[in-house]
Amino acid sequence: MPLQEWVTTALALIALCTAVAAGAAMAVERSVHRSHLVQAEQDHRRLHRLSTRLAGCAVELERKLDAGLPRSEPGTVPDVVSGQLVYLFALRDECELFTTRVNSHAARLTWPHGHLQRRSLTARRCLAAHDAVAKAADALSDAARVYEEGFISAYEKRAGRPGNRAPAEPLLLLSSKRSRDIVSAREVFDVQMRLVATHTGNRHPFLEHYRCTWPALRSELGRFDDDPYCGEIRPLSRQGLGPAPVLHPDAR
C-alpha cells in the first residue's frame, strides 16, 4: 500500500478515535451532571423542610413573647425558649454546609475556558440549580439570624411584659427595619426555590410555585391553635436544665 494511503488511513483512524473519545466524555459528563441534579433536587426538598421549621420557630417565639416571658439572669434566656434559639443556630450552621457543598461542586467541575464554551445543556442546568440552592440557603440563613438576634433584643426590652401590637404591625421580635429584611429574604428564597424546581425538572406544585411563610407582620402568624410547624419536627426543649446562654455555646 502506498505511503499516502497509509497516512490517510491513520488520520481517519485518529479522527474516529477522537470522535469516540469525545462522545464517551460527553456521555460521562451528562451522567455525572444528572446525578448532581438529583442531589440538587434532594437539597431543594431539604430547604423546603428547613424553611417550614424556621417559620414555625419564629411563630412559636412570637407567641411566647406575646404571652410574656419571665426575667432571667443577664446573658441568658428562659428555659422555655432555649430549644428554639439553639435550633436557629443549628439551622444557620446547616445552611453553611449547603453553600460549602455547592462551592465544592463548582470547584470539581472547573475546566479550561474552551471546554466551558461547549458545556452541555445538562451541565448548565446542573450548575444553575446548585447556584440557586446556595442562594436559597444564604437567604434562609440570613432570616434565621434576623429572628435570633431580633428575639434576643426584644426579650431584653420586654422581659416580664406581655406583648400588645396590632395585626398590621411587625412582630414583637422584629423592628420595622428587620421586618423589611425578612420580606426581602423571603422574596430571594422564593425566586431561588422556583429556579431550582425549573432546572431540576421538579414538577411538584408545592416546590415549583413555592412561597415561604416566614412571618414578618402580626397578621401572618395564623390561628393560635394551628401547628406552626405544619407537622415538621419541633426543636428540642431544655426543660429542667436551667437558664440557657443567649447564644448557642458552639457559636462563641
C-alpha positions in Angstrom: 0.0 0.0 0.0 1.4 3.4 -0.9 2.6 5.6 1.9 0.0 8.2 1.2 -2.8 5.7 1.7 -1.2 4.6 5.0 -1.2 8.2 6.2 -4.8 8.8 5.1 -5.9 5.6 6.9 -4.0 6.5 10.0 -5.5 10.0 10.1 -9.0 8.6 9.6 -8.5 6.2 12.5 -7.2 9.0 14.7 -10.3 11.1 13.8 -12.6 8.2 14.6 -10.9 7.5 17.9 -11.1 11.2 18.8 -14.8 11.3 18.0 -15.5 8.2 20.0 -13.5 9.6 23.0 -15.3 12.9 22.8 -18.7 11.1 22.7 -17.7 9.0 25.6 -16.5 12.0 27.6 -19.8 13.8 26.8 -21.8 10.8 27.9 -19.9 10.5 31.2 -20.3 14.3 31.8 -24.0 14.1 31.3 -24.3 11.1 33.6 -22.4 12.9 36.3 -24.5 16.0 36.0 -27.7 14.0 36.1 -26.6 12.5 39.4 -25.7 16.0 40.6 -29.2 17.2 39.6 -30.7 14.5 41.7 -28.6 15.8 44.6 -29.8 19.4 43.9 -33.4 18.1 44.0 -32.8 16.5 47.4 -31.3 19.7 48.7 -34.3 21.5 47.3 -36.7 19.4 49.4 -34.5 19.7 52.4 -34.5 23.5 52.1 -38.3 23.4 51.9 -38.5 21.5 55.2 -36.0 23.8 56.9 -38.0 26.8 55.7 -41.2 25.4 57.2 -39.3 24.7 60.5 -37.9 28.3 60.5 -41.4 29.7 60.1 -42.7 27.5 62.9 -39.9 28.5 65.2 -40.5 32.2 64.6 -44.2 31.9 65.2 -43.6 30.0 68.5 -41.1 32.6 69.7 -43.5 35.4 68.9 -46.3 33.6 70.8 -44.1 33.2 73.8 -43.1 36.9 73.7 -46.7 37.8 73.3 -47.7 35.8 76.4 -44.8 37.3 78.4 -41.6 35.6 79.4 -40.0 35.6 82.9 -36.8 37.5 83.5 -33.6 35.5 83.7 -30.0 36.2 84.6 -28.1 38.6 82.4 -26.7 36.9 79.3 -29.3 34.0 79.5 -32.7 33.3 78.2 -35.5 31.3 79.9 -35.6 27.5 79.6 -38.8 27.6 77.6 -37.2 29.3 74.5 -33.7 27.8 74.7 -34.5 25.0 72.3 -35.8 27.4 69.6 -32.7 29.5 69.8 -30.4 26.5 69.7 -32.3 25.3 66.6 -31.9 28.7 64.9 -28.2 28.5 65.3 -28.2 24.8 64.1 -30.2 25.9 61.0 -27.7 28.6 60.1 -24.9 26.0 60.5 -26.7 23.6 58.1 -27.1 26.4 55.6 -23.4 26.9 55.6 -23.0 23.2 54.7 -25.2 23.7 51.7 -23.1 26.6 50.5 -19.8 24.7 51.1 -21.1 21.7 49.2 -22.1 23.9 46.2 -18.8 25.6 46.2 -17.0 22.2 46.2 -19.2 21.1 43.4 -18.3 24.1 41.3 -14.5 23.6 42.0 -14.6 19.9 41.0 -16.2 20.8 37.7 -13.8 23.6 36.7 -12.5 23.0 33.2 -10.4 25.1 30.7 -12.2 28.0 29.2 -12.6 26.3 25.8 -14.5 23.5 27.3 -16.8 25.8 29.2 -18.0 27.3 25.9 -19.0 23.8 24.8 -20.7 22.8 28.0 -23.8 20.6 27.6 -27.3 21.7 28.4 -27.3 19.2 31.3 -24.1 20.8 32.7 -25.6 24.3 32.5 -28.8 23.2 34.2 -26.8 21.4 36.9 -24.6 24.5 37.7 -27.6 26.8 37.7 -29.5 24.5 40.0 -26.7 24.3 42.5 -26.1 28.1 42.4 -29.8 28.6 43.2 -29.6 26.2 46.1 -26.7 28.1 47.5 -28.5 31.5 47.2 -31.7 30.0 48.8 -29.6 28.6 51.7 -28.0 32.0 52.2 -31.4 33.7 52.3 -32.6 31.1 54.8 -29.6 31.6 57.0 -30.0 35.4 56.9 -33.6 35.1 58.0 -32.7 32.7 60.9 -30.1 35.2 62.1 -32.6 38.1 61.9 -35.1 36.1 64.0 -32.4 35.0 66.5 -30.9 38.5 67.0 -34.4 40.0 67.0 -35.7 37.8 69.7 -32.7 38.4 72.0 -33.1 42.2 71.6 -36.9 42.0 72.1 -36.6 39.8 75.2 -34.0 42.1 76.8 -36.5 45.0 76.3 -39.8 43.2 77.1 -38.8 40.6 79.7 -41.7 40.2 82.1 -44.2 42.1 80.0 -46.8 40.6 77.6 -47.0 41.9 74.0 -49.6 44.3 72.6 -49.4 45.1 68.9 -52.0 45.5 66.1 -52.1 42.8 63.3 -50.7 45.2 60.7 -47.6 45.9 62.9 -44.3 44.0 62.7 -43.7 41.0 65.1 -42.6 41.8 68.6 -39.3 40.1 67.8 -38.7 42.3 64.7 -38.2 46.1 64.4 -39.7 47.8 61.3 -36.3 47.5 59.5 -35.8 43.9 60.5 -39.4 43.2 59.2 -38.4 44.5 55.8 -35.2 42.4 55.9 -37.4 39.3 56.4 -39.6 40.3 53.5 -36.6 40.8 51.2 -35.1 37.4 52.3 -38.5 35.8 51.6 -38.5 37.2 48.1 -35.0 35.9 47.3 -35.7 32.5 48.8 -38.9 32.1 46.8 -37.3 33.0 43.5 -34.3 30.7 44.0 -36.5 27.8 45.1 -38.5 28.2 41.9 -35.3 28.3 39.9 -34.2 25.0 41.4 -37.5 23.4 40.6 -37.2 24.6 37.0 -33.6 23.5 36.5 -34.1 20.1 38.1 -37.4 19.4 36.3 -39.2 19.1 39.6 -42.9 19.4 38.9 -44.3 19.2 42.4 -46.6 22.3 42.8 -45.6 23.0 46.4 -42.0 23.5 45.2 -42.5 24.8 41.6 -44.8 27.6 42.9 -43.3 27.7 46.4 -43.9 30.6 48.8 -42.2 30.5 52.2 -44.2 31.5 55.2 -41.7 33.3 57.4 -43.8 35.8 59.3 -42.9 39.5 59.3 -46.2 41.0 60.4 -48.5 40.0 63.3 -51.2 39.2 60.8 -49.1 36.5 59.3 -48.9 34.4 62.5 -52.0 32.3 61.7 -54.5 30.9 64.2 -53.3 30.3 67.7 -54.4 26.7 67.7 -52.7 25.8 64.4 -49.5 23.8 64.4 -46.8 26.4 63.3 -44.5 23.6 62.2 -47.1 22.0 59.9 -46.2 18.5 61.1 -42.4 19.1 61.0 -40.1 18.1 63.9 -40.2 20.7 66.7 -37.0 21.9 68.4 -36.0 20.1 71.5 -36.5 21.9 74.8 -34.2 22.1 77.8 -36.9 21.8 80.4 -35.4 21.5 83.9 -31.8 22.2 82.8 -31.7 25.8 84.0 -31.3 29.0 82.1 -29.6 28.8 78.7 -26.9 31.2 77.3 -28.1 33.8 74.9 -26.2 32.2 72.1 -25.7 28.6 71.4 -22.4 27.5 73.1 -20.9 26.4 69.8 -21.4 29.9 68.4 -19.0 31.5 70.7 
